Amino acid sequence: MSDVIQRRRLYQEIADRLERLILSGELRVGDALPSERALMERFGVGRPAVREALLALERAGLIAVSGGERARVIRPSPAGLVAGLDAAVRHWLAEPGGVRHLQAARKLLEMGLARAAAEVASLADIERLRAALAENAAARSRLPDFERTDVAFHYVIAEIARNPIFTAVFQAMTGWLTEQRATTLRLPGAAERAHASHHRICEAIAAHDPDAAAAEMRRHLEDVADLYWRSMDAGSAG
């Protein structure tokens, strides 16, 4: 059977065929793809179509392309796939209602993570969470450090759930809502309120109480969202 491409969207067809070779195991992680010239000859297309196909596979997290070297098959990672959404999400955040939708998504995600953490946390997990909480407490008077330890506390909860997809989505969400965190933590008393919430969440997880952990996380994130919108309203009024 001929490999010559007949369809109009040449690059997509090339990408689909190469993806099938990867999924079938004919091309394995670490293998180099054929050269651009070899792909041009195999599929009967020009160099632009081949390069667009390779770019599509790179965006999909299936290959890595380095300047001057042949593309190689890589193992897709959840973090890499979620990172591909960055540009679209940041554009969407600028649209009316975008921040509120993302806040709601974060609440749903982190309530689930808190619930899962309470169900599966080991003694070592709880010790790590308590250590993150202690660092968060010590940083209350230093805003940059408090923001960093705030993220670290939530990240430990995400890791306890032991699902790389959830961890990747959490990391992406943290980046997308950076402006919200920075805005709320500048408000008087915000760091104290956040730490108190973290303490209650930690205790619920340590007690292996999924319902309480989810409820405390919900209250915490609703409080964060409320502080953010009150700050934004005050800024608009000023």
ABEGO torsion letter per residue (X at the ends): XBABBABABAAAAAAAAAAAAAAAGABBBGBBBBBAAAAAAAAGBBAAAAAAAAAAAAAAGABBBBBGBBBBBBBBBAAAAAAAAAAAAAAAAABBGAAAAAAAAAAAAAAAAAAAAAAABBAAAAAAAAAAAAAAAAAAABAAAAAAAAAAAAAAAAAAAGBAAAAAAAAAAAAAAAAAAAAAAABBGAAAAAAAAAAAAAAAAAAGBAAAAAAAAAAAAAAAAAAAAAAAAAAAAX
